[in-house]
């Protein structure tokens, strides 16, 4: 993993590092951040405009979330290759049409993780092949069900909210 030039790795996990670097001159406190290789998120859209979601147990927040498929990029992996892999692993679907929508920082106050969002269309169903540490269940939802899940806080992670809001406002945002 690439680390900013003036930082020291203080912890290394399989998918990220915690880095300490000198703070600004006026502050004696060091700065810490999570160095991350980047990730992808996919909004899989069926031909009838229903959305493929995953119910995912998120240990950091101690609850199950309804989300769009997503995952960490492998070292040197192109974002679209990662998106193709993650969609297949988590949902079993493959897509014939891929559209890169935007890139964004997930939480720039604590990590340099940059996520690339894709829309996937012309989907072909298949069987998921989950990683050993994943506990996911595929759910299909209409646009109205997604809007209701957003209002009720069932969909509450940033990547899924961003993807759905962009999808809902396609005419104004994606061109």
mmCIF file of the C-alpha atoms, coordinates in Angstrom:
data_MODEL
# 
_entry.id   MODEL 
# 
loop_
_atom_site.group_PDB 
_atom_site.id 
_atom_site.type_symbol 
_atom_site.label_atom_id 
_atom_site.label_alt_id 
_atom_site.label_comp_id 
_atom_site.label_asym_id 
_atom_site.label_entity_id 
_atom_site.label_seq_id 
_atom_site.pdbx_PDB_ins_code 
_atom_site.Cartn_x 
_atom_site.Cartn_y 
_atom_site.Cartn_z 
_atom_site.occupancy 
_atom_site.B_iso_or_equiv 
_atom_site.pdbx_formal_charge 
_atom_site.auth_seq_id 
_atom_site.auth_comp_id 
_atom_site.auth_asym_id 
_atom_site.auth_atom_id 
_atom_site.pdbx_PDB_model_num 
ATOM 1   C CA . UNK A 1 1   ? 0.000   0.000   0.000   1.00 0.00 ? 1   UNK A CA 1 
ATOM 2   C CA . UNK A 1 2   ? 1.235   3.480   -0.758  1.00 0.00 ? 2   UNK A CA 1 
ATOM 3   C CA . UNK A 1 3   ? 1.619   5.660   2.290   1.00 0.00 ? 3   UNK A CA 1 
ATOM 4   C CA . UNK A 1 4   ? 1.985   9.436   2.217   1.00 0.00 ? 4   UNK A CA 1 
ATOM 5   C CA . UNK A 1 5   ? 5.707   10.165  2.133   1.00 0.00 ? 5   UNK A CA 1 
ATOM 6   C CA . UNK A 1 6   ? 6.055   11.587  5.633   1.00 0.00 ? 6   UNK A CA 1 
ATOM 7   C CA . UNK A 1 7   ? 4.029   9.037   7.577   1.00 0.00 ? 7   UNK A CA 1 
ATOM 8   C CA . UNK A 1 8   ? 4.830   5.968   9.668   1.00 0.00 ? 8   UNK A CA 1 
ATOM 9   C CA . UNK A 1 9   ? 2.642   2.867   9.575   1.00 0.00 ? 9   UNK A CA 1 
ATOM 10  C CA . UNK A 1 10  ? 1.561   2.160   13.166  1.00 0.00 ? 10  UNK A CA 1 
ATOM 11  C CA . UNK A 1 11  ? -0.870  -0.652  12.370  1.00 0.00 ? 11  UNK A CA 1 
ATOM 12  C CA . UNK A 1 12  ? -1.410  -2.834  9.322   1.00 0.00 ? 12  UNK A CA 1 
ATOM 13  C CA . UNK A 1 13  ? -4.510  -4.897  8.559   1.00 0.00 ? 13  UNK A CA 1 
ATOM 14  C CA . UNK A 1 14  ? -5.286  -6.894  5.400   1.00 0.00 ? 14  UNK A CA 1 
ATOM 15  C CA . UNK A 1 15  ? -7.302  -4.066  3.799   1.00 0.00 ? 15  UNK A CA 1 
ATOM 16  C CA . UNK A 1 16  ? -5.851  -0.867  5.323   1.00 0.00 ? 16  UNK A CA 1 
ATOM 17  C CA . UNK A 1 17  ? -3.105  0.745   7.389   1.00 0.00 ? 17  UNK A CA 1 
ATOM 18  C CA . UNK A 1 18  ? -3.182  3.288   10.191  1.00 0.00 ? 18  UNK A CA 1 
ATOM 19  C CA . UNK A 1 19  ? -0.568  5.964   9.527   1.00 0.00 ? 19  UNK A CA 1 
ATOM 20  C CA . UNK A 1 20  ? 0.909   8.591   11.863  1.00 0.00 ? 20  UNK A CA 1 
ATOM 21  C CA . UNK A 1 21  ? 2.363   11.711  10.370  1.00 0.00 ? 21  UNK A CA 1 
ATOM 22  C CA . UNK A 1 22  ? 3.668   14.937  11.831  1.00 0.00 ? 22  UNK A CA 1 
ATOM 23  C CA . UNK A 1 23  ? 1.016   17.531  12.451  1.00 0.00 ? 23  UNK A CA 1 
ATOM 24  C CA . UNK A 1 24  ? 1.285   21.122  11.280  1.00 0.00 ? 24  UNK A CA 1 
ATOM 25  C CA . UNK A 1 25  ? 4.117   23.177  12.825  1.00 0.00 ? 25  UNK A CA 1 
ATOM 26  C CA . UNK A 1 26  ? 1.739   25.028  15.126  1.00 0.00 ? 26  UNK A CA 1 
ATOM 27  C CA . UNK A 1 27  ? 0.503   21.756  16.656  1.00 0.00 ? 27  UNK A CA 1 
ATOM 28  C CA . UNK A 1 28  ? 2.691   19.261  18.491  1.00 0.00 ? 28  UNK A CA 1 
ATOM 29  C CA . UNK A 1 29  ? 0.067   16.525  18.057  1.00 0.00 ? 29  UNK A CA 1 
ATOM 30  C CA . UNK A 1 30  ? 0.676   13.916  15.363  1.00 0.00 ? 30  UNK A CA 1 
ATOM 31  C CA . UNK A 1 31  ? -2.075  13.216  12.847  1.00 0.00 ? 31  UNK A CA 1 
ATOM 32  C CA . UNK A 1 32  ? -3.468  9.723   12.253  1.00 0.00 ? 32  UNK A CA 1 
ATOM 33  C CA . UNK A 1 33  ? -5.388  8.500   9.252   1.00 0.00 ? 33  UNK A CA 1 
ATOM 34  C CA . UNK A 1 34  ? -6.433  5.249   7.633   1.00 0.00 ? 34  UNK A CA 1 
ATOM 35  C CA . UNK A 1 35  ? -4.535  4.577   4.410   1.00 0.00 ? 35  UNK A CA 1 
ATOM 36  C CA . UNK A 1 36  ? -6.840  2.632   2.089   1.00 0.00 ? 36  UNK A CA 1 
ATOM 37  C CA . UNK A 1 37  ? -6.350  1.269   -1.451  1.00 0.00 ? 37  UNK A CA 1 
ATOM 38  C CA . UNK A 1 38  ? -9.746  2.539   -2.607  1.00 0.00 ? 38  UNK A CA 1 
ATOM 39  C CA . UNK A 1 39  ? -13.105 0.912   -3.102  1.00 0.00 ? 39  UNK A CA 1 
ATOM 40  C CA . UNK A 1 40  ? -15.976 0.556   -5.520  1.00 0.00 ? 40  UNK A CA 1 
ATOM 41  C CA . UNK A 1 41  ? -19.734 0.711   -5.112  1.00 0.00 ? 41  UNK A CA 1 
ATOM 42  C CA . UNK A 1 42  ? -22.257 -0.589  -7.606  1.00 0.00 ? 42  UNK A CA 1 
ATOM 43  C CA . UNK A 1 43  ? -25.907 0.324   -8.122  1.00 0.00 ? 43  UNK A CA 1 
ATOM 44  C CA . UNK A 1 44  ? -27.254 -2.734  -9.995  1.00 0.00 ? 44  UNK A CA 1 
ATOM 45  C CA . UNK A 1 45  ? -30.399 -1.760  -11.920 1.00 0.00 ? 45  UNK A CA 1 
ATOM 46  C CA . UNK A 1 46  ? -32.685 -4.451  -13.314 1.00 0.00 ? 46  UNK A CA 1 
ATOM 47  C CA . UNK A 1 47  ? -34.485 -3.919  -16.624 1.00 0.00 ? 47  UNK A CA 1 
ATOM 48  C CA . UNK A 1 48  ? -37.705 -2.984  -14.787 1.00 0.00 ? 48  UNK A CA 1 
ATOM 49  C CA . UNK A 1 49  ? -35.748 -0.338  -12.759 1.00 0.00 ? 49  UNK A CA 1 
ATOM 50  C CA . UNK A 1 50  ? -35.777 -2.378  -9.540  1.00 0.00 ? 50  UNK A CA 1 
ATOM 51  C CA . UNK A 1 51  ? -32.540 -2.201  -7.563  1.00 0.00 ? 51  UNK A CA 1 
ATOM 52  C CA . UNK A 1 52  ? -30.410 -5.108  -6.355  1.00 0.00 ? 52  UNK A CA 1 
ATOM 53  C CA . UNK A 1 53  ? -29.368 -4.522  -2.737  1.00 0.00 ? 53  UNK A CA 1 
ATOM 54  C CA . UNK A 1 54  ? -27.572 -6.564  -0.101  1.00 0.00 ? 54  UNK A CA 1 
ATOM 55  C CA . UNK A 1 55  ? -28.439 -6.943  3.544   1.00 0.00 ? 55  UNK A CA 1 
ATOM 56  C CA . UNK A 1 56  ? -25.057 -6.779  5.241   1.00 0.00 ? 56  UNK A CA 1 
ATOM 57  C CA . UNK A 1 57  ? -24.055 -7.298  8.867   1.00 0.00 ? 57  UNK A CA 1 
ATOM 58  C CA . UNK A 1 58  ? -21.776 -4.347  9.759   1.00 0.00 ? 58  UNK A CA 1 
ATOM 59  C CA . UNK A 1 59  ? -19.846 -5.059  12.931  1.00 0.00 ? 59  UNK A CA 1 
ATOM 60  C CA . UNK A 1 60  ? -18.501 -1.502  13.350  1.00 0.00 ? 60  UNK A CA 1 
ATOM 61  C CA . UNK A 1 61  ? -22.044 -0.187  13.889  1.00 0.00 ? 61  UNK A CA 1 
ATOM 62  C CA . UNK A 1 62  ? -23.410 -3.421  15.376  1.00 0.00 ? 62  UNK A CA 1 
ATOM 63  C CA . UNK A 1 63  ? -26.340 -3.736  13.003  1.00 0.00 ? 63  UNK A CA 1 
ATOM 64  C CA . UNK A 1 64  ? -27.503 -5.091  9.715   1.00 0.00 ? 64  UNK A CA 1 
ATOM 65  C CA . UNK A 1 65  ? -27.678 -2.519  6.920   1.00 0.00 ? 65  UNK A CA 1 
ATOM 66  C CA . UNK A 1 66  ? -29.435 -2.542  3.568   1.00 0.00 ? 66  UNK A CA 1 
ATOM 67  C CA . UNK A 1 67  ? -26.801 -1.405  1.058   1.00 0.00 ? 67  UNK A CA 1 
ATOM 68  C CA . UNK A 1 68  ? -25.665 -1.459  -2.519  1.00 0.00 ? 68  UNK A CA 1 
ATOM 69  C CA . UNK A 1 69  ? -22.891 -3.969  -3.309  1.00 0.00 ? 69  UNK A CA 1 
ATOM 70  C CA . UNK A 1 70  ? -19.373 -2.628  -2.733  1.00 0.00 ? 70  UNK A CA 1 
ATOM 71  C CA . UNK A 1 71  ? -15.864 -3.649  -1.869  1.00 0.00 ? 71  UNK A CA 1 
ATOM 72  C CA . UNK A 1 72  ? -12.199 -2.840  -1.516  1.00 0.00 ? 72  UNK A CA 1 
ATOM 73  C CA . UNK A 1 73  ? -9.967  -2.727  -4.581  1.00 0.00 ? 73  UNK A CA 1 
ATOM 74  C CA . UNK A 1 74  ? -7.041  -5.114  -4.698  1.00 0.00 ? 74  UNK A CA 1 
ATOM 75  C CA . UNK A 1 75  ? -3.565  -3.597  -5.195  1.00 0.00 ? 75  UNK A CA 1 
ATOM 76  C CA . UNK A 1 76  ? -3.272  -2.315  -8.779  1.00 0.00 ? 76  UNK A CA 1 
ATOM 77  C CA . UNK A 1 77  ? -6.849  -3.323  -9.609  1.00 0.00 ? 77  UNK A CA 1 
ATOM 78  C CA . UNK A 1 78  ? -8.748  -1.022  -11.984 1.00 0.00 ? 78  UNK A CA 1 
ATOM 79  C CA . UNK A 1 79  ? -11.988 0.292   -10.446 1.00 0.00 ? 79  UNK A CA 1 
ATOM 80  C CA . UNK A 1 80  ? -14.258 -1.293  -13.065 1.00 0.00 ? 80  UNK A CA 1 
ATOM 81  C CA . UNK A 1 81  ? -12.525 -4.671  -12.697 1.00 0.00 ? 81  UNK A CA 1 
ATOM 82  C CA . UNK A 1 82  ? -13.120 -4.442  -8.946  1.00 0.00 ? 82  UNK A CA 1 
ATOM 83  C CA . UNK A 1 83  ? -16.765 -3.502  -9.524  1.00 0.00 ? 83  UNK A CA 1 
ATOM 84  C CA . UNK A 1 84  ? -17.298 -6.473  -11.861 1.00 0.00 ? 84  UNK A CA 1 
ATOM 85  C CA . UNK A 1 85  ? -15.723 -8.786  -9.290  1.00 0.00 ? 85  UNK A CA 1 
ATOM 86  C CA . UNK A 1 86  ? -17.652 -7.386  -6.312  1.00 0.00 ? 86  UNK A CA 1 
ATOM 87  C CA . UNK A 1 87  ? -21.046 -7.448  -8.062  1.00 0.00 ? 87  UNK A CA 1 
ATOM 88  C CA . UNK A 1 88  ? -20.561 -11.098 -8.980  1.00 0.00 ? 88  UNK A CA 1 
ATOM 89  C CA . UNK A 1 89  ? -19.183 -12.104 -5.562  1.00 0.00 ? 89  UNK A CA 1 
ATOM 90  C CA . UNK A 1 90  ? -21.892 -10.392 -3.517  1.00 0.00 ? 90  UNK A CA 1 
ATOM 91  C CA . UNK A 1 91  ? -24.994 -10.832 -5.694  1.00 0.00 ? 91  UNK A CA 1 
ATOM 92  C CA . UNK A 1 92  ? -24.190 -13.389 -8.382  1.00 0.00 ? 92  UNK A CA 1 
ATOM 93  C CA . UNK A 1 93  ? -25.208 -10.878 -11.056 1.00 0.00 ? 93  UNK A CA 1 
ATOM 94  C CA . UNK A 1 94  ? -23.064 -9.888  -14.005 1.00 0.00 ? 94  UNK A CA 1 
ATOM 95  C CA . UNK A 1 95  ? -23.731 -6.742  -15.996 1.00 0.00 ? 95  UNK A CA 1 
ATOM 96  C CA . UNK A 1 96  ? -23.434 -6.118  -19.715 1.00 0.00 ? 96  UNK A CA 1 
ATOM 97  C CA . UNK A 1 97  ? -23.516 -2.322  -19.340 1.00 0.00 ? 97  UNK A CA 1 
ATOM 98  C CA . UNK A 1 98  ? -21.279 -0.405  -16.917 1.00 0.00 ? 98  UNK A CA 1 
ATOM 99  C CA . UNK A 1 99  ? -21.362 3.332   -16.330 1.00 0.00 ? 99  UNK A CA 1 
ATOM 100 C CA . UNK A 1 100 ? -18.835 5.053   -14.084 1.00 0.00 ? 100 UNK A CA 1 
ATOM 101 C CA . UNK A 1 101 ? -20.778 7.778   -12.290 1.00 0.00 ? 101 UNK A CA 1 
ATOM 102 C CA . UNK A 1 102 ? -18.415 9.576   -9.905  1.00 0.00 ? 102 UNK A CA 1 
ATOM 103 C CA . UNK A 1 103 ? -15.617 9.270   -7.369  1.00 0.00 ? 103 UNK A CA 1 
ATOM 104 C CA . UNK A 1 104 ? -15.768 10.559  -3.820  1.00 0.00 ? 104 UNK A CA 1 
ATOM 105 C CA . UNK A 1 105 ? -13.883 10.417  -0.539  1.00 0.00 ? 105 UNK A CA 1 
ATOM 106 C CA . UNK A 1 106 ? -15.688 8.210   1.958   1.00 0.00 ? 106 UNK A CA 1 
ATOM 107 C CA . UNK A 1 107 ? -14.673 10.079  5.123   1.00 0.00 ? 107 UNK A CA 1 
ATOM 108 C CA . UNK A 1 108 ? -11.719 12.421  4.450   1.00 0.00 ? 108 UNK A CA 1 
ATOM 109 C CA . UNK A 1 109 ? -11.402 13.400  8.104   1.00 0.00 ? 109 UNK A CA 1 
ATOM 110 C CA . UNK A 1 110 ? -10.025 9.964   8.969   1.00 0.00 ? 110 UNK A CA 1 
ATOM 111 C CA . UNK A 1 111 ? -9.176  8.129   5.737   1.00 0.00 ? 111 UNK A CA 1 
ATOM 112 C CA . UNK A 1 112 ? -7.845  8.696   2.233   1.00 0.00 ? 112 UNK A CA 1 
ATOM 113 C CA . UNK A 1 113 ? -10.246 6.037   0.898   1.00 0.00 ? 113 UNK A CA 1 
ATOM 114 C CA . UNK A 1 114 ? -11.637 7.053   -2.467  1.00 0.00 ? 114 UNK A CA 1 
ATOM 115 C CA . UNK A 1 115 ? -14.691 5.239   -3.771  1.00 0.00 ? 115 UNK A CA 1 
ATOM 116 C CA . UNK A 1 116 ? -15.748 4.911   -7.406  1.00 0.00 ? 116 UNK A CA 1 
ATOM 117 C CA . UNK A 1 117 ? -19.493 4.550   -8.011  1.00 0.00 ? 117 UNK A CA 1 
ATOM 118 C CA . UNK A 1 118 ? -20.827 2.593   -10.981 1.00 0.00 ? 118 UNK A CA 1 
ATOM 119 C CA . UNK A 1 119 ? -24.286 1.929   -12.344 1.00 0.00 ? 119 UNK A CA 1 
ATOM 120 C CA . UNK A 1 120 ? -24.635 -1.622  -13.685 1.00 0.00 ? 120 UNK A CA 1 
ATOM 121 C CA . UNK A 1 121 ? -27.410 -2.464  -16.165 1.00 0.00 ? 121 UNK A CA 1 
ATOM 122 C CA . UNK A 1 122 ? -28.526 -5.304  -18.406 1.00 0.00 ? 122 UNK A CA 1 
ATOM 123 C CA . UNK A 1 123 ? -28.017 -7.708  -15.524 1.00 0.00 ? 123 UNK A CA 1 
ATOM 124 C CA . UNK A 1 124 ? -27.703 -11.466 -15.823 1.00 0.00 ? 124 UNK A CA 1 
ATOM 125 C CA . UNK A 1 125 ? -28.477 -13.466 -12.647 1.00 0.00 ? 125 UNK A CA 1 
ATOM 126 C CA . UNK A 1 126 ? -26.111 -16.014 -11.165 1.00 0.00 ? 126 UNK A CA 1 
ATOM 127 C CA . UNK A 1 127 ? -25.010 -17.391 -7.809  1.00 0.00 ? 127 UNK A CA 1 
ATOM 128 C CA . UNK A 1 128 ? -23.095 -15.253 -5.303  1.00 0.00 ? 128 UNK A CA 1 
ATOM 129 C CA . UNK A 1 129 ? -19.707 -16.503 -4.119  1.00 0.00 ? 129 UNK A CA 1 
ATOM 130 C CA . UNK A 1 130 ? -19.072 -14.671 -0.865  1.00 0.00 ? 130 UNK A CA 1 
ATOM 131 C CA . UNK A 1 131 ? -15.749 -14.158 0.871   1.00 0.00 ? 131 UNK A CA 1 
ATOM 132 C CA . UNK A 1 132 ? -15.434 -16.235 4.091   1.00 0.00 ? 132 UNK A CA 1 
ATOM 133 C CA . UNK A 1 133 ? -15.954 -13.148 6.292   1.00 0.00 ? 133 UNK A CA 1 
ATOM 134 C CA . UNK A 1 134 ? -19.071 -11.926 4.449   1.00 0.00 ? 134 UNK A CA 1 
ATOM 135 C CA . UNK A 1 135 ? -22.642 -12.473 5.622   1.00 0.00 ? 135 UNK A CA 1 
ATOM 136 C CA . UNK A 1 136 ? -24.769 -10.947 2.857   1.00 0.00 ? 136 UNK A CA 1 
ATOM 137 C CA . UNK A 1 137 ? -28.272 -11.584 1.563   1.00 0.00 ? 137 UNK A CA 1 
ATOM 138 C CA . UNK A 1 138 ? -29.541 -10.238 -1.763  1.00 0.00 ? 138 UNK A CA 1 
ATOM 139 C CA . UNK A 1 139 ? -32.752 -8.207  -1.785  1.00 0.00 ? 139 UNK A CA 1 
ATOM 140 C CA . UNK A 1 140 ? -34.555 -6.677  -4.758  1.00 0.00 ? 140 UNK A CA 1 
ATOM 141 C CA . UNK A 1 141 ? -36.387 -3.382  -4.193  1.00 0.00 ? 141 UNK A CA 1 
ATOM 142 C CA . UNK A 1 142 ? -38.498 -1.027  -6.261  1.00 0.00 ? 142 UNK A CA 1 
ATOM 143 C CA . UNK A 1 143 ? -37.653 2.673   -6.412  1.00 0.00 ? 143 UNK A CA 1 
ATOM 144 C CA . UNK A 1 144 ? -40.504 3.373   -3.984  1.00 0.00 ? 144 UNK A CA 1 
ATOM 145 C CA . UNK A 1 145 ? -39.231 0.725   -1.565  1.00 0.00 ? 145 UNK A CA 1 
ATOM 146 C CA . UNK A 1 146 ? -35.753 2.290   -1.741  1.00 0.00 ? 146 UNK A CA 1 
ATOM 147 C CA . UNK A 1 147 ? -37.173 5.748   -1.016  1.00 0.00 ? 147 UNK A CA 1 
ATOM 148 C CA . UNK A 1 148 ? -39.112 4.358   1.944   1.00 0.00 ? 148 UNK A CA 1 
ATOM 149 C CA . UNK A 1 149 ? -35.995 2.538   3.238   1.00 0.00 ? 149 UNK A CA 1 
ATOM 150 C CA . UNK A 1 150 ? -34.066 5.830   3.024   1.00 0.00 ? 150 UNK A CA 1 
ATOM 151 C CA . UNK A 1 151 ? -36.780 7.716   4.924   1.00 0.00 ? 151 UNK A CA 1 
ATOM 152 C CA . UNK A 1 152 ? -36.935 5.017   7.607   1.00 0.00 ? 152 UNK A CA 1 
ATOM 153 C CA . UNK A 1 153 ? -33.158 4.842   8.028   1.00 0.00 ? 153 UNK A CA 1 
ATOM 154 C CA . UNK A 1 154 ? -32.906 1.254   6.760   1.00 0.00 ? 154 UNK A CA 1 
ATOM 155 C CA . UNK A 1 155 ? -30.554 2.476   4.045   1.00 0.00 ? 155 UNK A CA 1 
ATOM 156 C CA . UNK A 1 156 ? -28.206 4.737   5.970   1.00 0.00 ? 156 UNK A CA 1 
ATOM 157 C CA . UNK A 1 157 ? -24.666 4.319   4.650   1.00 0.00 ? 157 UNK A CA 1 
ATOM 158 C CA . UNK A 1 158 ? -23.160 7.111   2.568   1.00 0.00 ? 158 UNK A CA 1 
ATOM 159 C CA . UNK A 1 159 ? -22.340 5.123   -0.587  1.00 0.00 ? 159 UNK A CA 1 
ATOM 160 C CA . UNK A 1 160 ? -25.886 3.757   -0.902  1.00 0.00 ? 160 UNK A CA 1 
ATOM 161 C CA . UNK A 1 161 ? -27.485 7.130   -0.182  1.00 0.00 ? 161 UNK A CA 1 
ATOM 162 C CA . UNK A 1 162 ? -25.267 8.848   -2.766  1.00 0.00 ? 162 UNK A CA 1 
ATOM 163 C CA . UNK A 1 163 ? -25.935 6.163   -5.382  1.00 0.00 ? 163 UNK A CA 1 
ATOM 164 C CA . UNK A 1 164 ? -29.697 6.247   -4.904  1.00 0.00 ? 164 UNK A CA 1 
ATOM 165 C CA . UNK A 1 165 ? -29.937 10.041  -4.864  1.00 0.00 ? 165 UNK A CA 1 
ATOM 166 C CA . UNK A 1 166 ? -27.917 10.216  -8.078  1.00 0.00 ? 166 UNK A CA 1 
ATOM 167 C CA . UNK A 1 167 ? -30.154 7.528   -9.619  1.00 0.00 ? 167 UNK A CA 1 
ATOM 168 C CA . UNK A 1 168 ? -33.334 9.342   -8.537  1.00 0.00 ? 168 UNK A CA 1 
ATOM 169 C CA . UNK A 1 169 ? -32.074 12.609  -10.073 1.00 0.00 ? 169 UNK A CA 1 
ATOM 170 C CA . UNK A 1 170 ? -30.474 11.094  -13.194 1.00 0.00 ? 170 UNK A CA 1 
ATOM 171 C CA . UNK A 1 171 ? -31.865 13.708  -15.527 1.00 0.00 ? 171 UNK A CA 1 
ATOM 172 C CA . UNK A 1 172 ? -30.228 16.543  -13.581 1.00 0.00 ? 172 UNK A CA 1 
ATOM 173 C CA . UNK A 1 173 ? -26.952 14.901  -12.552 1.00 0.00 ? 173 UNK A CA 1 
ATOM 174 C CA . UNK A 1 174 ? -25.804 12.178  -14.933 1.00 0.00 ? 174 UNK A CA 1 
ATOM 175 C CA . UNK A 1 175 ? -25.540 13.106  -18.527 1.00 0.00 ? 175 UNK A CA 1 
# 
